[in-house]
Amino acid sequence: MLQIKILGPGCPNCHKVEENARSAAINMGVQAEFTKVSDYQEIQKYQILGTPGLVINEKVVCAGRIPEESEIMSWLADAQLAAV
């Protein structure tokens, strides 16, 4: 099971990143656990310059923008291969 974290204060952009990530996981049939990280000190641990951020299996894959669902699908596929 993949671990997916959405980093951000809970703004509309953060919600859109989560929506796109959930949709990508569902469309790929990927089992994933989603966690929202809104604590500023926790977000700083990932060393991103802007939110929203997307982390898959503790690897920052995107920060400061809303990725397309197709981009997220490729990151999920890469994470699945790395987990094998």
SEFIZA-3560 file (N, C-alpha, C; in Angstrom, 3 decimals):
REM SEFIZA-3560
<numar><xx>0.836</xx><yy>-1.177</yy><zz>0.000</zz><atom>N</atom></numar>
<numar><xx>0.000</xx><yy>0.000</yy><zz>0.000</zz><atom>CA</atom></numar>
<numar><xx>0.885</xx><yy>1.246</yy><zz>0.000</zz><atom>C</atom></numar>
<numar><xx>0.556</xx><yy>2.182</yy><zz>-0.887</zz><atom>N</atom></numar>
<numar><xx>1.333</xx><yy>3.411</yy><zz>-0.975</zz><atom>CA</atom></numar>
<numar><xx>0.883</xx><yy>4.409</yy><zz>0.095</zz><atom>C</atom></numar>
<numar><xx>1.823</xx><yy>5.205</yy><zz>0.559</zz><atom>N</atom></numar>
<numar><xx>1.543</xx><yy>6.262</yy><zz>1.530</zz><atom>CA</atom></numar>
<numar><xx>1.588</xx><yy>7.591</yy><zz>0.777</zz><atom>C</atom></numar>
<numar><xx>0.464</xx><yy>8.287</yy><zz>0.757</zz><atom>N</atom></numar>
<numar><xx>0.384</xx><yy>9.552</yy><zz>0.043</zz><atom>CA</atom></numar>
<numar><xx>0.054</xx><yy>10.654</yy><zz>1.042</zz><atom>C</atom></numar>
<numar><xx>0.850</xx><yy>11.719</yy><zz>1.006</zz><atom>N</atom></numar>
<numar><xx>0.627</xx><yy>12.842</yy><zz>1.901</zz><atom>CA</atom></numar>
<numar><xx>0.379</xx><yy>14.103</yy><zz>1.083</zz><atom>C</atom></numar>
<numar><xx>-0.601</xx><yy>14.862</yy><zz>1.537</zz><atom>N</atom></numar>
<numar><xx>-0.906</xx><yy>16.156</yy><zz>0.956</zz><atom>CA</atom></numar>
<numar><xx>-0.411</xx><yy>17.191</yy><zz>1.953</zz><atom>C</atom></numar>
<numar><xx>0.538</xx><yy>18.017</yy><zz>1.539</zz><atom>N</atom></numar>
<numar><xx>1.110</xx><yy>19.025</yy><zz>2.427</zz><atom>CA</atom></numar>
<numar><xx>0.474</xx><yy>20.376</yy><zz>2.131</zz><atom>C</atom></numar>
<numar><xx>-0.050</xx><yy>21.012</yy><zz>3.170</zz><atom>N</atom></numar>
<numar><xx>-0.617</xx><yy>22.342</yy><zz>2.996</zz><atom>CA</atom></numar>
<numar><xx>-1.610</xx><yy>22.684</yy><zz>4.081</zz><atom>C</atom></numar>
<numar><xx>-2.016</xx><yy>23.948</yy><zz>4.125</zz><atom>N</atom></numar>
<numar><xx>-2.886</xx><yy>24.424</yy><zz>5.189</zz><atom>CA</atom></numar>
<numar><xx>-4.351</xx><yy>24.019</yy><zz>5.049</zz><atom>C</atom></numar>
<numar><xx>-4.721</xx><yy>23.446</yy><zz>3.920</zz><atom>N</atom></numar>
<numar><xx>-6.116</xx><yy>23.053</yy><zz>3.716</zz><atom>CA</atom></numar>
<numar><xx>-6.845</xx><yy>24.003</yy><zz>2.774</zz><atom>C</atom></numar>
<numar><xx>-6.087</xx><yy>24.711</yy><zz>1.963</zz><atom>N</atom></numar>
<numar><xx>-6.648</xx><yy>25.674</yy><zz>1.006</zz><atom>CA</atom></numar>
<numar><xx>-7.316</xx><yy>24.928</yy><zz>-0.163</zz><atom>C</atom></numar>
<numar><xx>-8.042</xx><yy>25.648</yy><zz>-1.013</zz><atom>N</atom></numar>
<numar><xx>-8.663</xx><yy>25.000</yy><zz>-2.170</zz><atom>CA</atom></numar>
<numar><xx>-7.657</xx><yy>24.259</yy><zz>-3.058</zz><atom>C</atom></numar>
<numar><xx>-6.439</xx><yy>24.794</yy><zz>-3.212</zz><atom>N</atom></numar>
<numar><xx>-5.425</xx><yy>24.114</yy><zz>-4.025</zz><atom>CA</atom></numar>
<numar><xx>-5.035</xx><yy>22.776</yy><zz>-3.402</zz><atom>C</atom></numar>
<numar><xx>-4.927</xx><yy>22.741</yy><zz>-2.082</zz><atom>N</atom></numar>
<numar><xx>-4.600</xx><yy>21.493</yy><zz>-1.379</zz><atom>CA</atom></numar>
<numar><xx>-5.690</xx><yy>20.448</yy><zz>-1.615</zz><atom>C</atom></numar>
<numar><xx>-6.934</xx><yy>20.901</yy><zz>-1.552</zz><atom>N</atom></numar>
<numar><xx>-8.053</xx><yy>19.979</yy><zz>-1.773</zz><atom>CA</atom></numar>
<numar><xx>-8.051</xx><yy>19.443</yy><zz>-3.207</zz><atom>C</atom></numar>
<numar><xx>-7.670</xx><yy>20.291</yy><zz>-4.158</zz><atom>N</atom></numar>
<numar><xx>-7.629</xx><yy>19.858</yy><zz>-5.563</zz><atom>CA</atom></numar>
<numar><xx>-6.522</xx><yy>18.827</yy><zz>-5.782</zz><atom>C</atom></numar>
<numar><xx>-5.371</xx><yy>19.030</yy><zz>-5.124</zz><atom>N</atom></numar>
<numar><xx>-4.282</xx><yy>18.050</yy><zz>-5.227</zz><atom>CA</atom></numar>
<numar><xx>-4.749</xx><yy>16.709</yy><zz>-4.670</zz><atom>C</atom></numar>
<numar><xx>-5.417</xx><yy>16.751</yy><zz>-3.521</zz><atom>N</atom></numar>
<numar><xx>-5.916</xx><yy>15.503</yy><zz>-2.919</zz><atom>CA</atom></numar>
<numar><xx>-6.942</xx><yy>14.843</yy><zz>-3.839</zz><atom>C</atom></numar>
<numar><xx>-7.841</xx><yy>15.637</yy><zz>-4.389</zz><atom>N</atom></numar>
<numar><xx>-8.865</xx><yy>15.106</yy><zz>-5.288</zz><atom>CA</atom></numar>
<numar><xx>-8.215</xx><yy>14.426</yy><zz>-6.500</zz><atom>C</atom></numar>
<numar><xx>-7.225</xx><yy>15.086</yy><zz>-7.106</zz><atom>N</atom></numar>
<numar><xx>-6.535</xx><yy>14.511</yy><zz>-8.265</zz><atom>CA</atom></numar>
<numar><xx>-5.781</xx><yy>13.233</yy><zz>-7.893</zz><atom>C</atom></numar>
<numar><xx>-5.145</xx><yy>13.233</yy><zz>-6.728</zz><atom>N</atom></numar>
<numar><xx>-4.384</xx><yy>12.057</yy><zz>-6.286</zz><atom>CA</atom></numar>
<numar><xx>-5.305</xx><yy>10.880</yy><zz>-5.995</zz><atom>C</atom></numar>
<numar><xx>-6.412</xx><yy>11.154</yy><zz>-5.328</zz><atom>N</atom></numar>
<numar><xx>-7.370</xx><yy>10.070</yy><zz>-5.044</zz><atom>CA</atom></numar>
<numar><xx>-7.939</xx><yy>9.500</yy><zz>-6.344</zz><atom>C</atom></numar>
<numar><xx>-8.280</xx><yy>10.371</yy><zz>-7.267</zz><atom>N</atom></numar>
<numar><xx>-8.823</xx><yy>9.935</yy><zz>-8.548</zz><atom>CA</atom></numar>
<numar><xx>-7.807</xx><yy>9.092</yy><zz>-9.309</zz><atom>C</atom></numar>
<numar><xx>-6.541</xx><yy>9.525</yy><zz>-9.310</zz><atom>N</atom></numar>
<numar><xx>-5.488</xx><yy>8.765</yy><zz>-9.992</zz><atom>CA</atom></numar>
<numar><xx>-5.337</xx><yy>7.376</yy><zz>-9.379</zz><atom>C</atom></numar>
<numar><xx>-5.338</xx><yy>7.313</yy><zz>-8.051</zz><atom>N</atom></numar>
<numar><xx>-5.189</xx><yy>6.022</yy><zz>-7.365</zz><atom>CA</atom></numar>
<numar><xx>-6.363</xx><yy>5.102</yy><zz>-7.677</zz><atom>C</atom></numar>
<numar><xx>-7.564</xx><yy>5.649</yy><zz>-7.656</zz><atom>N</atom></numar>
<numar><xx>-8.756</xx><yy>4.840</yy><zz>-7.948</zz><atom>CA</atom></numar>
<numar><xx>-8.718</xx><yy>4.336</yy><zz>-9.386</zz><atom>C</atom></numar>
<numar><xx>-8.397</xx><yy>5.228</yy><zz>-10.322</zz><atom>N</atom></numar>
<numar><xx>-8.373</xx><yy>4.842</yy><zz>-11.741</zz><atom>CA</atom></numar>
<numar><xx>-7.308</xx><yy>3.795</yy><zz>-12.045</zz><atom>C</atom></numar>
<numar><xx>-6.245</xx><yy>3.781</yy><zz>-11.252</zz><atom>N</atom></numar>
<numar><xx>-5.177</xx><yy>2.796</yy><zz>-11.449</zz><atom>CA</atom></numar>
<numar><xx>-5.396</xx><yy>1.531</yy><zz>-10.625</zz><atom>C</atom></numar>
<numar><xx>-6.368</xx><yy>1.554</yy><zz>-9.729</zz><atom>N</atom></numar>
<numar><xx>-6.594</xx><yy>0.417</yy><zz>-8.854</zz><atom>CA</atom></numar>
<numar><xx>-5.508</xx><yy>0.271</yy><zz>-7.802</zz><atom>C</atom></numar>
<numar><xx>-4.907</xx><yy>1.388</yy><zz>-7.413</zz><atom>N</atom></numar>
<numar><xx>-3.814</xx><yy>1.393</yy><zz>-6.447</zz><atom>CA</atom></numar>
<numar><xx>-4.373</xx><yy>1.572</yy><zz>-5.041</zz><atom>C</atom></numar>
<numar><xx>-3.922</xx><yy>0.728</yy><zz>-4.133</zz><atom>N</atom></numar>
<numar><xx>-4.298</xx><yy>0.908</yy><zz>-2.737</zz><atom>CA</atom></numar>
<numar><xx>-3.360</xx><yy>1.930</yy><zz>-2.119</zz><atom>C</atom></numar>
<numar><xx>-3.949</xx><yy>2.944</yy><zz>-1.504</zz><atom>N</atom></numar>
<numar><xx>-3.137</xx><yy>4.010</yy><zz>-0.932</zz><atom>CA</atom></numar>
<numar><xx>-3.777</xx><yy>4.534</yy><zz>0.343</zz><atom>C</atom></numar>
<numar><xx>-2.917</xx><yy>4.944</yy><zz>1.252</zz><atom>N</atom></numar>
<numar><xx>-3.372</xx><yy>5.589</yy><zz>2.481</zz><atom>CA</atom></numar>
<numar><xx>-3.058</xx><yy>7.075</yy><zz>2.342</zz><atom>C</atom></numar>
<numar><xx>-4.089</xx><yy>7.899</yy><zz>2.479</zz><atom>N</atom></numar>
<numar><xx>-3.933</xx><yy>9.345</yy><zz>2.327</zz><atom>CA</atom></numar>
<numar><xx>-3.865</xx><yy>10.011</yy><zz>3.693</zz><atom>C</atom></numar>
<numar><xx>-2.920</xx><yy>10.946</yy><zz>3.812</zz><atom>N</atom></numar>
<numar><xx>-2.756</xx><yy>11.715</yy><zz>5.042</zz><atom>CA</atom></numar>
<numar><xx>-2.631</xx><yy>13.182</yy><zz>4.670</zz><atom>C</atom></numar>
<numar><xx>-3.353</xx><yy>14.019</yy><zz>5.406</zz><atom>N</atom></numar>
<numar><xx>-3.227</xx><yy>15.465</yy><zz>5.222</zz><atom>CA</atom></numar>
<numar><xx>-2.256</xx><yy>15.986</yy><zz>6.277</zz><atom>C</atom></numar>
<numar><xx>-1.265</xx><yy>16.721</yy><zz>5.840</zz><atom>N</atom></numar>
<numar><xx>-0.283</xx><yy>17.304</yy><zz>6.755</zz><atom>CA</atom></numar>
<numar><xx>-0.447</xx><yy>18.818</yy><zz>6.685</zz><atom>C</atom></numar>
<numar><xx>-0.984</xx><yy>19.400</yy><zz>7.758</zz><atom>N</atom></numar>
<numar><xx>-1.207</xx><yy>20.846</yy><zz>7.768</zz><atom>CA</atom></numar>
<numar><xx>-0.349</xx><yy>21.566</yy><zz>8.808</zz><atom>C</atom></numar>
<numar><xx>0.339</xx><yy>20.807</yy><zz>9.655</zz><atom>N</atom></numar>
<numar><xx>1.212</xx><yy>21.406</yy><zz>10.662</zz><atom>CA</atom></numar>
<numar><xx>2.453</xx><yy>21.978</yy><zz>9.974</zz><atom>C</atom></numar>
<numar><xx>2.692</xx><yy>23.269</yy><zz>10.190</zz><atom>N</atom></numar>
<numar><xx>3.784</xx><yy>23.960</yy><zz>9.501</zz><atom>CA</atom></numar>
<numar><xx>5.141</xx><yy>23.309</yy><zz>9.761</zz><atom>C</atom></numar>
<numar><xx>5.399</xx><yy>22.908</yy><zz>10.993</zz><atom>N</atom></numar>
<numar><xx>6.692</xx><yy>22.285</yy><zz>11.314</zz><atom>CA</atom></numar>
<numar><xx>6.847</xx><yy>20.939</yy><zz>10.611</zz><atom>C</atom></numar>
<numar><xx>5.781</xx><yy>20.195</yy><zz>10.486</zz><atom>N</atom></numar>
<numar><xx>5.844</xx><yy>18.921</yy><zz>9.757</zz><atom>CA</atom></numar>
<numar><xx>6.095</xx><yy>19.165</yy><zz>8.271</zz><atom>C</atom></numar>
<numar><xx>5.428</xx><yy>20.172</yy><zz>7.716</zz><atom>N</atom></numar>
<numar><xx>5.607</xx><yy>20.498</yy><zz>6.293</zz><atom>CA</atom></numar>
<numar><xx>7.056</xx><yy>20.896</yy><zz>6.031</zz><atom>C</atom></numar>
<numar><xx>7.661</xx><yy>21.660</yy><zz>6.939</zz><atom>N</atom></numar>
<numar><xx>9.046</xx><yy>22.099</yy><zz>6.773</zz><atom>CA</atom></numar>
<numar><xx>10.021</xx><yy>20.938</yy><zz>6.675</zz><atom>C</atom></numar>
<numar><xx>9.703</xx><yy>19.817</yy><zz>7.280</zz><atom>N</atom></numar>
<numar><xx>10.590</xx><yy>18.647</yy><zz>7.236</zz><atom>CA</atom></numar>
<numar><xx>10.793</xx><yy>18.145</yy><zz>5.802</zz><atom>C</atom></numar>
<numar><xx>9.853</xx><yy>18.468</yy><zz>4.927</zz><atom>N</atom></numar>
<numar><xx>9.949</xx><yy>18.014</yy><zz>3.534</zz><atom>CA</atom></numar>
<numar><xx>10.696</xx><yy>19.013</yy><zz>2.649</zz><atom>C</atom></numar>
<numar><xx>11.106</xx><yy>20.127</yy><zz>3.216</zz><atom>N</atom></numar>
<numar><xx>11.925</xx><yy>21.129</yy><zz>2.523</zz><atom>CA</atom></numar>
<numar><xx>11.326</xx><yy>21.577</yy><zz>1.190</zz><atom>C</atom></numar>
<numar><xx>10.039</xx><yy>21.899</yy><zz>1.218</zz><atom>N</atom></numar>
<numar><xx>9.409</xx><yy>22.452</yy><zz>0.019</zz><atom>CA</atom></numar>
<numar><xx>9.295</xx><yy>23.962</yy><zz>0.194</zz><atom>C</atom></numar>
<numar><xx>9.324</xx><yy>24.683</yy><zz>-0.908</zz><atom>N</atom></numar>
<numar><xx>9.266</xx><yy>26.141</yy><zz>-0.856</zz><atom>CA</atom></numar>
<numar><xx>7.841</xx><yy>26.677</yy><zz>-0.906</zz><atom>C</atom></numar>
<numar><xx>6.915</xx><yy>25.863</yy><zz>-1.388</zz><atom>N</atom></numar>
<numar><xx>5.532</xx><yy>26.309</yy><zz>-1.470</zz><atom>CA</atom></numar>
<numar><xx>4.572</xx><yy>25.153</yy><zz>-1.391</zz><atom>C</atom></numar>
<numar><xx>3.375</xx><yy>25.436</yy><zz>-0.934</zz><atom>N</atom></numar>
<numar><xx>2.323</xx><yy>24.427</yy><zz>-0.879</zz><atom>CA</atom></numar>
<numar><xx>1.347</xx><yy>24.711</yy><zz>-2.024</zz><atom>C</atom></numar>
<numar><xx>0.573</xx><yy>23.748</yy><zz>-2.443</zz><atom>N</atom></numar>
<numar><xx>0.473</xx><yy>22.412</yy><zz>-1.878</zz><atom>CA</atom></numar>
<numar><xx>1.647</xx><yy>21.526</yy><zz>-2.271</zz><atom>C</atom></numar>
<numar><xx>1.854</xx><yy>20.505</yy><zz>-1.469</zz><atom>N</atom></numar>
<numar><xx>2.885</xx><yy>19.527</yy><zz>-1.753</zz><atom>CA</atom></numar>
<numar><xx>2.279</xx><yy>18.138</yy><zz>-1.827</zz><atom>C</atom></numar>
<numar><xx>2.895</xx><yy>17.292</yy><zz>-2.610</zz><atom>N</atom></numar>
<numar><xx>2.445</xx><yy>15.909</yy><zz>-2.738</zz><atom>CA</atom></numar>
<numar><xx>3.638</xx><yy>15.001</yy><zz>-2.483</zz><atom>C</atom></numar>
<numar><xx>3.467</xx><yy>14.078</yy><zz>-1.535</zz><atom>N</atom></numar>
<numar><xx>4.532</xx><yy>13.164</yy><zz>-1.136</zz><atom>CA</atom></numar>
<numar><xx>4.012</xx><yy>11.743</yy><zz>-1.312</zz><atom>C</atom></numar>
<numar><xx>4.780</xx><yy>10.925</yy><zz>-2.011</zz><atom>N</atom></numar>
<numar><xx>4.412</xx><yy>9.515</yy><zz>-2.189</zz><atom>CA</atom></numar>
<numar><xx>5.534</xx><yy>8.676</yy><zz>-1.605</zz><atom>C</atom></numar>
<numar><xx>5.192</xx><yy>7.853</yy><zz>-0.626</zz><atom>N</atom></numar>
<numar><xx>6.165</xx><yy>7.008</yy><zz>0.074</zz><atom>CA</atom></numar>
<numar><xx>7.383</xx><yy>7.820</yy><zz>0.533</zz><atom>C</atom></numar>
<numar><xx>7.109</xx><yy>8.950</yy><zz>1.156</zz><atom>N</atom></numar>
<numar><xx>8.120</xx><yy>9.846</yy><zz>1.744</zz><atom>CA</atom></numar>
<numar><xx>9.017</xx><yy>10.528</yy><zz>0.713</zz><atom>C</atom></numar>
<numar><xx>8.634</xx><yy>10.509</yy><zz>-0.558</zz><atom>N</atom></numar>
<numar><xx>9.376</xx><yy>11.219</yy><zz>-1.594</zz><atom>CA</atom></numar>
<numar><xx>8.505</xx><yy>12.366</yy><zz>-2.105</zz><atom>C</atom></numar>
<numar><xx>9.028</xx><yy>13.586</yy><zz>-2.023</zz><atom>N</atom></numar>
<numar><xx>8.304</xx><yy>14.744</yy><zz>-2.552</zz><atom>CA</atom></numar>
<numar><xx>8.308</xx><yy>14.649</yy><zz>-4.077</zz><atom>C</atom></numar>
<numar><xx>7.115</xx><yy>14.596</yy><zz>-4.657</zz><atom>N</atom></numar>
<numar><xx>7.022</xx><yy>14.499</yy><zz>-6.113</zz><atom>CA</atom></numar>
<numar><xx>6.553</xx><yy>15.807</yy><zz>-6.742</zz><atom>C</atom></numar>
<numar><xx>5.953</xx><yy>16.686</yy><zz>-5.932</zz><atom>N</atom></numar>
<numar><xx>5.447</xx><yy>17.935</yy><zz>-6.465</zz><atom>CA</atom></numar>
<numar><xx>5.245</xx><yy>18.931</yy><zz>-5.334</zz><atom>C</atom></numar>
<numar><xx>5.539</xx><yy>20.205</yy><zz>-5.615</zz><atom>N</atom></numar>
<numar><xx>5.308</xx><yy>21.252</yy><zz>-4.618</zz><atom>CA</atom></numar>
<numar><xx>5.041</xx><yy>22.578</yy><zz>-5.313</zz><atom>C</atom></numar>
<numar><xx>4.142</xx><yy>23.346</yy><zz>-4.732</zz><atom>N</atom></numar>
<numar><xx>3.877</xx><yy>24.687</yy><zz>-5.222</zz><atom>CA</atom></numar>
<numar><xx>2.947</xx><yy>24.790</yy><zz>-6.413</zz><atom>C</atom></numar>
<numar><xx>2.335</xx><yy>23.677</yy><zz>-6.803</zz><atom>N</atom></numar>
<numar><xx>1.409</xx><yy>23.697</yy><zz>-7.935</zz><atom>CA</atom></numar>
<numar><xx>0.450</xx><yy>22.514</yy><zz>-7.834</zz><atom>C</atom></numar>
<numar><xx>-0.546</xx><yy>22.534</yy><zz>-8.691</zz><atom>N</atom></numar>
<numar><xx>-1.513</xx><yy>21.430</yy><zz>-8.740</zz><atom>CA</atom></numar>
<numar><xx>-1.157</xx><yy>20.533</yy><zz>-9.917</zz><atom>C</atom></numar>
<numar><xx>-0.685</xx><yy>19.317</yy><zz>-9.651</zz><atom>N</atom></numar>
<numar><xx>-0.332</xx><yy>18.420</yy><zz>-10.757</zz><atom>CA</atom></numar>
<numar><xx>-1.577</xx><yy>17.819</yy><zz>-11.406</zz><atom>C</atom></numar>
<numar><xx>-1.458</xx><yy>17.541</yy><zz>-12.678</zz><atom>N</atom></numar>
<numar><xx>-2.533</xx><yy>16.874</yy><zz>-13.416</zz><atom>CA</atom></numar>
<numar><xx>-2.639</xx><yy>15.425</yy><zz>-12.946</zz><atom>C</atom></numar>
<numar><xx>-3.809</xx><yy>14.860</yy><zz>-13.105</zz><atom>N</atom></numar>
<numar><xx>-4.023</xx><yy>13.466</yy><zz>-12.708</zz><atom>CA</atom></numar>
<numar><xx>-3.078</xx><yy>12.531</yy><zz>-13.460</zz><atom>C</atom></numar>
<numar><xx>-2.809</xx><yy>12.817</yy><zz>-14.736</zz><atom>N</atom></numar>
<numar><xx>-1.913</xx><yy>11.961</yy><zz>-15.520</zz><atom>CA</atom></numar>
<numar><xx>-0.492</xx><yy>11.975</yy><zz>-14.949</zz><atom>C</atom></numar>
<numar><xx>-0.038</xx><yy>13.132</yy><zz>-14.461</zz><atom>N</atom></numar>
<numar><xx>1.283</xx><yy>13.209</yy><zz>-13.827</zz><atom>CA</atom></numar>
<numar><xx>1.307</xx><yy>12.339</yy><zz>-12.573</zz><atom>C</atom></numar>
<numar><xx>0.261</xx><yy>12.452</yy><zz>-11.794</zz><atom>N</atom></numar>
<numar><xx>0.188</xx><yy>11.691</yy><zz>-10.545</zz><atom>CA</atom></numar>
<numar><xx>0.189</xx><yy>10.198</yy><zz>-10.840</zz><atom>C</atom></numar>
<numar><xx>-0.493</xx><yy>9.805</yy><zz>-11.898</zz><atom>N</atom></numar>
<numar><xx>-0.510</xx><yy>8.386</yy><zz>-12.277</zz><atom>CA</atom></numar>
<numar><xx>0.902</xx><yy>7.881</yy><zz>-12.556</zz><atom>C</atom></numar>
<numar><xx>1.719</xx><yy>8.685</yy><zz>-13.237</zz><atom>N</atom></numar>
<numar><xx>3.088</xx><yy>8.237</yy><zz>-13.531</zz><atom>CA</atom></numar>
<numar><xx>3.897</xx><yy>8.134</yy><zz>-12.236</zz><atom>C</atom></numar>
<numar><xx>3.693</xx><yy>9.071</yy><zz>-11.301</zz><atom>N</atom></numar>
<numar><xx>4.409</xx><yy>9.006</yy><zz>-10.027</zz><atom>CA</atom></numar>
<numar><xx>3.961</xx><yy>7.795</yy><zz>-9.205</zz><atom>C</atom></numar>
<numar><xx>2.674</xx><yy>7.482</yy><zz>-9.260</zz><atom>N</atom></numar>
<numar><xx>2.182</xx><yy>6.303</yy><zz>-8.546</zz><atom>CA</atom></numar>
<numar><xx>2.762</xx><yy>5.023</yy><zz>-9.140</zz><atom>C</atom></numar>
<numar><xx>2.859</xx><yy>4.973</yy><zz>-10.464</zz><atom>N</atom></numar>
<numar><xx>3.441</xx><yy>3.798</yy><zz>-11.127</zz><atom>CA</atom></numar>
<numar><xx>4.910</xx><yy>3.654</yy><zz>-10.737</zz><atom>C</atom></numar>
<numar><xx>5.637</xx><yy>4.762</yy><zz>-10.714</zz><atom>N</atom></numar>
<numar><xx>7.053</xx><yy>4.719</yy><zz>-10.300</zz><atom>CA</atom></numar>
<numar><xx>7.191</xx><yy>4.248</yy><zz>-8.857</zz><atom>C</atom></numar>
<numar><xx>6.306</xx><yy>4.733</yy><zz>-7.999</zz><atom>N</atom></numar>
<numar><xx>6.356</xx><yy>4.353</yy><zz>-6.573</zz><atom>CA</atom></numar>
<numar><xx>6.049</xx><yy>2.866</yy><zz>-6.403</zz><atom>C</atom></numar>
<numar><xx>5.126</xx><yy>2.348</yy><zz>-7.206</zz><atom>N</atom></numar>
<numar><xx>4.810</xx><yy>0.919</yy><zz>-7.131</zz><atom>CA</atom></numar>
<numar><xx>6.017</xx><yy>0.082</yy><zz>-7.554</zz><atom>C</atom></numar>
<numar><xx>6.705</xx><yy>0.501</yy><zz>-8.603</zz><atom>N</atom></numar>
<numar><xx>7.879</xx><yy>-0.239</yy><zz>-9.061</zz><atom>CA</atom></numar>
<numar><xx>8.994</xx><yy>-0.192</yy><zz>-8.016</zz><atom>C</atom></numar>
<numar><xx>9.166</xx><yy>0.945</yy><zz>-7.397</zz><atom>N</atom></numar>
<numar><xx>10.221</xx><yy>1.098</yy><zz>-6.388</zz><atom>CA</atom></numar>
<numar><xx>9.915</xx><yy>0.287</yy><zz>-5.144</zz><atom>C</atom></numar>
<numar><xx>8.634</xx><yy>0.041</yy><zz>-4.887</zz><atom>N</atom></numar>
<numar><xx>8.238</xx><yy>-0.687</yy><zz>-3.680</zz><atom>CA</atom></numar>
<numar><xx>8.392</xx><yy>-2.203</yy><zz>-3.839</zz><atom>C</atom></numar>
<numar><xx>8.563</xx><yy>-2.673</yy><zz>-5.067</zz><atom>N</atom></numar>
<numar><xx>8.640</xx><yy>-4.118</yy><zz>-5.318</zz><atom>CA</atom></numar>
<numar><xx>9.994</xx><yy>-4.677</yy><zz>-4.955</zz><atom>C</atom></numar>
//
